Every structure is written in structure tokens, then in C-alpha cells.
Amino acid sequence: MSGKETYDAAIMEQEQKLTKKDLRGVYNTWYFSTELSNSYERLQALAFCNAISKPLRKLYKDDEKYKDALKRHLQFYNSEGTFGCMIHGIVLSMEEQKAGGAEIPGEVITGIKTGLMGPMAGIGDTIIWGTLKAIILALACTFAMQGQALGALVPFLFPLTGYLIGWYCLSLGYKVGKDSILKVMQSGLINDIITGSSILGLFMMGALSSSYVKVKTVLQFSMENTTEPIVLQNILDQILPGMLPLAVIFGIYYYFTHKGANYNKVIFGLLGISLLCALLGILG
């Protein structure tokens, strides 16, 4: 190979390498458009394809190859938007290798996407929406109940934290590629992460519930040959401190698991029951 051919090959290889700026553009586009183009047929496919379209154009100078890549990523796609960004990174890494001459069939890239959608959604839903969001909003409620203005600012930690986690996942997916991710998936580490996050979320919710859910009864009973009335709340506290708040928490949990997560019904139902019990002199 002549010197000129070697130089041209080096230039071509450099043009086909994605930069951090390219990855940042992919992530920003995805972050602000994840749920904007959902359809019942392909869900997030259009947003996914749109997010990686510019890097694909950079990798595939040939129009036909570029069109094939776009069609490949317009197929059905649906995953959690934050941890699912790892799939973007893996796909871009594989497309970069394919554009560089590696024999990677398009069906393999599509298969990797399809295979990772569910596991990444499970991790993201558990950690981001089931744990992180609950903890941050619970902290915000704590500050708000104390009359601190910080309670209005703490919720903004959720999108900020989610943004940083998503960017890290995309970068990690691009760096390690599909082989390392598949090894992690097969090792059982993912299940441990999901289980640990669920336990942490339940622990935090239990601690916050015991501190801020206040339910007390004012019922009293008088008996013969006694000078002081029997206070029902004192008896309940001797049996199990915080029994009534715990009963309310388990009641809400039972409703969610058997009737569905209809938050408006729960809020107005609790409000109505509280007012009725207060008027009847049961709760105080």
C-alpha cells in the first residue's frame, strides 16, 4: 500500500470514529424527545432512530447503507429512558464496527437491541422510578412539612440525577460494547441490583412512613369502679407502637396491588375517611 493510500485510509478511519460530542448530541436528542413520538405500533422507535441519525450519517457515507441503518432502527423499540441509554451506546459501538468493515449483520444489531430492551427496562423502572424518585420526593415532602423552601427545590434533583445517570449509561455502553454487557447480564448481577434497589426503596419508605404518617384514635371507654377512662390509643401503643399508621400503609398497599395504582381515588378516599372519622369522634 502506498503512502497516499495509507494516509487516505487513516483519514477514513478517523472520520468513522464517533467522538464524545457525537455521543452527547445523541443523548441530548434522546433525553428531550424520548416520549414525544410514541405510537402503538413502534413506541419509541422513531425517537431512537432520530437520536442516532447524525452519527449514522457520519459512519455511513454511502446513501444506501445509511438508509439501511435507518430502516434497521425504525423497528419496534421500547425500554426505560434512562438505563435504556446503555442500548444506544452498544448500538453505536456496533454500528461503528460495522461501518469500519467488521462482518456484523444488521440482524445481530437488531437482536441485541431487542434482547436488552426488557432487562434495561426492569433495572430502570426499579432504580429510577421505583427507588430514586420515591426517595427524592419523600425528602421534598419532609422539608415542605417543616415549612422550608428547600422542599420546592429538592424535586429538581430527580431530573438532574436522571440526566447524569443516563449519560453515564450511554457512555458505558459505547465503551464496553455488547460482549461485556452480555457477560454482566448472564452473571446474575442485574438481579442483585434490582433486588437491592427494591429493598432500599422499601426501607426508606418504611422509615419515612413511620415518621410522618400520623394516625391516632381519641376513643375512650369508662368502666365501673374506675376513676380514669380507658384510652384505646394507649392500649394499641402497648401492643404495637404505630399500629394505626401501619394499618393505613398496608391498606393503601393492598389497594394498589389489587385495584391498581389509582392515586386520585386513594387521595380523595383517605380525605373522605379522615373527615368522617373526625366528625364521628373516632380519630383526632
BELFEN-V917982 format. One record per pair of residues at least 4 apart in sequence whose ideal C-beta (glycine too) atoms are under 8 Angstrom apart, sorted by sequence separation. I is the first residue (numbers start at 1). J is the second residue. D is the distance in Angstrom with one decimal. If there is no record, write none. Layout:
BEGIN
((I J D) (I J D))
END
This chain:
BEGIN
((1 5 4.7) (2 6 7.0) (3 7 6.3) (4 8 6.3) (5 9 6.3) (6 10 6.4) (7 11 6.5) (8 12 6.3) (9 13 6.3) (10 14 6.3) (11 15 6.4) (12 16 6.5) (13 17 6.8) (18 22 4.3) (19 23 7.3) (20 24 6.2) (21 25 6.5) (22 26 6.6) (23 27 6.4) (24 28 6.2) (25 29 6.2) (26 30 6.2) (27 31 5.9) (28 32 6.5) (29 33 6.0) (30 34 6.0) (32 36 8.0) (33 37 6.8) (39 43 6.6) (42 46 6.7) (44 48 5.6) (45 49 6.2) (46 50 6.1) (47 51 6.3) (48 52 6.9) (49 53 6.2) (52 56 5.7) (53 57 6.5) (54 58 6.6) (55 59 6.3) (56 60 5.9) (61 65 8.0) (62 66 6.6) (63 67 6.3) (64 68 6.5) (65 69 6.5) (66 70 6.5) (67 71 6.3) (68 72 6.3) (69 73 6.7) (70 74 6.3) (71 75 7.9) (73 77 7.6) (79 83 7.9) (80 84 4.8) (81 85 7.4) (84 88 7.6) (85 89 6.8) (86 90 6.4) (87 91 6.1) (88 92 6.3) (89 93 6.3) (90 94 6.4) (91 95 6.1) (92 96 6.2) (93 97 6.7) (94 98 6.2) (95 99 6.2) (96 100 6.3) (98 102 5.6) (104 108 5.5) (105 109 7.7) (106 110 6.4) (107 111 6.0) (108 112 6.5) (109 113 6.7) (110 114 6.3) (111 115 6.0) (112 116 6.2) (113 117 6.6) (115 119 7.9) (116 120 5.3) (117 121 6.2) (118 122 6.4) (119 123 6.5) (120 124 6.0) (121 125 5.9) (122 126 6.3) (123 127 6.0) (124 128 5.0) (125 129 5.2) (126 130 4.8) (127 131 5.3) (128 132 5.3) (129 133 5.3) (130 134 6.7) (131 135 6.3) (132 136 6.3) (133 137 6.1) (134 138 6.0) (135 139 6.5) (136 140 6.5) (137 141 6.4) (138 142 6.5) (139 143 6.7) (140 144 6.2) (141 145 6.2) (142 146 6.8) (144 148 7.2) (149 153 7.1) (150 154 6.1) (156 160 6.2) (157 161 5.6) (158 162 6.2) (159 163 6.1) (160 164 6.7) (161 165 6.2) (162 166 6.1) (163 167 6.5) (164 168 6.4) (165 169 6.3) (166 170 6.5) (167 171 6.3) (168 172 6.0) (169 173 6.2) (170 174 6.5) (171 175 6.3) (172 176 6.1) (173 177 7.8) (176 180 3.7) (177 181 7.3) (178 182 6.0) (179 183 6.6) (180 184 6.6) (181 185 6.3) (182 186 6.2) (183 187 6.3) (188 192 6.5) (189 193 6.3) (190 194 6.5) (191 195 6.1) (192 196 6.1) (193 197 6.2) (194 198 6.4) (195 199 6.4) (196 200 6.3) (197 201 6.3) (198 202 6.3) (199 203 6.1) (200 204 6.4) (201 205 6.2) (202 206 6.2) (203 207 6.4) (204 208 6.2) (205 209 5.9) (206 210 6.4) (207 211 6.6) (208 212 5.9) (209 213 4.9) (222 226 6.9) (226 230 7.4) (230 234 7.9) (231 235 7.3) (232 236 6.4) (233 237 6.3) (234 238 6.6) (235 239 6.7) (236 240 7.1) (237 241 5.1) (239 243 6.5) (242 246 5.5) (243 247 6.3) (244 248 6.6) (245 249 6.5) (246 250 6.3) (247 251 6.2) (248 252 6.5) (249 253 6.3) (250 254 6.2) (251 255 6.5) (252 256 6.4) (253 257 6.3) (254 258 6.0) (255 259 5.0) (256 260 7.1) (262 266 6.6) (263 267 6.2) (264 268 6.2) (265 269 5.6) (266 270 6.2) (267 271 6.4) (268 272 6.2) (269 273 6.3) (270 274 6.0) (271 275 6.5) (272 276 6.3) (273 277 6.1) (274 278 6.2) (275 279 6.4) (276 280 6.3) (278 282 7.6) (1 6 5.4) (18 23 6.3) (38 43 5.4) (60 65 4.2) (61 66 7.8) (79 84 3.5) (97 102 4.0) (104 109 6.6) (124 129 7.3) (125 130 6.1) (126 131 6.5) (127 132 6.1) (128 133 6.6) (143 148 4.4) (146 151 7.6) (176 181 6.2) (184 189 5.4) (185 190 5.8) (230 235 7.1) (256 261 5.1) (277 282 4.1) (278 283 5.6) (38 44 6.3) (39 45 8.0) (60 66 4.1) (98 104 4.4) (145 151 7.6) (184 190 6.7) (237 243 7.6) (240 246 7.4) (259 265 8.0) (277 283 4.1) (278 284 7.0) (37 44 7.5) (39 46 7.3) (97 104 6.0) (143 150 4.5) (144 151 3.2) (222 229 4.8) (223 230 6.6) (236 243 4.8) (1 9 7.6) (79 87 6.3) (98 106 7.9) (143 151 3.5) (144 152 7.3) (173 181 6.7) (221 229 6.2) (222 230 7.4) (236 244 6.7) (35 44 7.5) (37 46 4.1) (38 47 7.8) (57 66 5.9) (60 69 5.7) (142 151 7.4) (220 229 4.1) (221 230 4.6) (274 283 6.7) (34 44 6.4) (37 47 5.0) (56 66 6.2) (59 69 7.7) (94 104 5.8) (141 151 7.0) (220 230 6.5) (256 266 7.7) (36 47 6.5) (98 109 7.3) (140 151 5.1) (143 154 6.1) (220 231 5.4) (221 232 7.0) (255 266 6.3) (35 47 7.5) (140 152 7.7) (219 231 7.9) (220 232 6.8) (34 47 5.5) (37 50 7.5) (56 69 4.7) (219 232 4.4) (33 47 4.9) (56 70 6.7) (94 108 7.5) (95 109 6.8) (140 154 3.9) (219 233 7.7) (252 266 6.0) (94 109 5.1) (139 154 5.4) (140 155 4.9) (217 232 5.4) (218 233 7.3) (217 233 5.2) (30 47 6.6) (33 50 6.6) (53 70 6.6) (56 73 7.8) (216 233 5.4) (30 48 7.3) (33 51 7.1) (73 91 7.4) (91 109 6.1) (94 112 6.8) (136 154 6.3) (137 155 6.2) (252 270 7.9) (136 155 6.6) (217 236 7.4) (29 50 6.4) (30 51 3.9) (49 70 6.0) (52 73 6.4) (91 112 7.1) (136 157 5.2) (137 158 7.3) (29 51 4.4) (90 112 6.3) (91 113 6.2) (136 158 4.8) (248 270 7.8) (27 51 7.8) (49 73 4.3) (26 51 5.1) (48 73 5.9) (49 74 5.0) (87 112 7.8) (133 158 5.6) (136 161 7.4) (26 52 5.6) (69 95 6.5) (87 113 5.9) (90 116 7.1) (132 158 6.8) (217 244 6.7) (26 54 7.6) (45 73 7.2) (46 74 6.9) (216 244 6.7) (25 54 6.2) (26 55 6.1) (45 74 5.4) (48 77 4.8) (87 116 5.1) (132 161 6.4) (215 244 4.1) (25 55 7.8) (45 75 6.1) (86 116 7.4) (87 117 7.1) (132 162 7.5) (215 245 4.9) (45 76 5.8) (214 245 6.8) (22 54 7.2) (23 55 7.9) (42 74 7.0) (45 77 4.4) (210 242 5.8) (213 245 4.2) (215 247 7.8) (22 55 5.0) (42 75 7.0) (43 76 6.6) (44 77 5.1) (84 117 7.3) (87 120 6.0) (215 248 5.6) (42 76 4.9) (43 77 6.4) (44 78 5.3) (65 99 7.7) (72 106 4.9) (86 120 6.0) (128 162 6.1) (41 76 7.5) (42 77 6.9) (43 78 3.9) (44 79 7.2) (75 110 6.2) (210 245 6.8) (213 248 6.3) (22 58 6.8) (52 88 6.4) (59 95 5.8) (77 113 6.4) (84 120 4.7) (209 245 6.7) (210 246 7.9) (213 249 6.5) (18 55 5.4) (44 81 7.9) (51 88 6.7) (55 92 5.9) (59 96 6.0) (69 106 7.7) (72 109 6.5) (79 116 7.5) (83 120 5.0) (84 121 6.5) (128 165 7.2) (68 106 6.6) (72 110 5.9) (79 117 4.4) (83 121 7.8) (52 91 6.8) (56 95 6.4) (60 99 5.7) (78 117 6.2) (79 118 7.7) (18 58 7.0) (48 88 7.3) (52 92 6.2) (55 95 7.5) (59 99 3.8) (73 113 7.9) (77 117 6.7) (80 120 6.1) (83 123 4.8) (84 124 6.0) (209 249 5.2) (18 59 7.4) (79 120 5.0) (80 121 4.4) (83 124 3.5) (16 58 7.3) (79 121 4.6) (80 122 8.0) (82 124 5.2) (15 58 7.1) (16 59 5.5) (52 95 7.7) (78 121 7.5) (80 123 7.3) (81 124 7.2) (80 124 2.8) (83 127 7.0) (79 124 7.3) (80 125 5.5) (83 128 6.9) (35 81 7.4) (82 128 5.0) (34 81 4.3) (80 128 6.7) (80 129 7.7) (31 81 7.7) (30 81 7.5) (30 85 6.7) (27 85 6.5) (30 88 6.5) (27 88 7.5) (26 88 6.1) (219 281 7.5) (218 281 6.5) (219 282 6.3) (218 282 7.4) (116 181 7.1) (217 282 6.1) (218 283 6.8) (23 89 7.3) (26 92 7.0) (112 178 5.3) (119 185 6.0) (127 193 7.4) (131 197 4.7) (135 201 7.0) (138 204 6.7) (142 208 7.1) (217 283 5.8) (218 284 3.6) (123 190 6.2) (127 194 7.7) (130 197 7.2) (131 198 7.2) (134 201 5.7) (138 205 7.1) (145 212 6.6) (216 283 6.8) (217 284 7.2) (122 190 7.7) (126 194 4.8) (130 198 6.9) (215 283 6.7) (216 284 6.1) (23 92 7.2) (116 185 7.8) (131 200 5.9) (135 204 5.1) (123 193 6.3) (127 197 4.7) (131 201 3.8) (134 204 7.1) (138 208 4.8) (142 212 6.8) (119 190 5.9) (123 194 6.1) (126 197 5.0) (130 201 5.6) (134 205 6.3) (141 212 7.3) (122 194 6.2) (126 198 6.0) (131 204 7.8) (18 92 6.1) (126 201 8.0) (18 96 5.8) (17 96 7.0) (16 96 6.6) (82 162 5.2) (89 169 7.1) (93 173 7.1) (85 166 4.6) (89 170 4.5) (93 174 5.0) (83 165 7.4) (85 167 7.4) (88 170 5.2) (89 171 6.4) (92 174 5.6) (93 175 7.8) (16 99 5.2) (82 165 5.5) (83 166 7.6) (86 169 4.3) (89 172 6.5) (90 173 4.4) (94 177 7.2) (16 100 5.6) (82 166 4.4) (85 169 4.4) (86 170 6.6) (89 173 2.6) (90 174 7.2) (93 177 4.7) (94 178 6.2) (81 166 7.1) (84 169 7.8) (85 170 4.0) (88 173 6.6) (89 174 3.5) (93 178 7.3) (83 169 5.6) (86 172 6.2) (87 173 6.6) (88 174 8.0) (89 175 7.4) (13 100 6.9) (82 169 6.9) (86 173 3.8) (90 177 6.2) (85 173 7.0) (90 178 5.1) (90 181 6.1) (86 181 6.9) (31 163 6.4) (31 166 6.4) (30 166 8.0) (27 166 6.5) (27 167 5.3) (24 167 7.7) (27 170 5.1) (26 170 7.0) (23 170 6.3) (23 171 6.4) (23 174 6.1) (18 174 7.5))
END
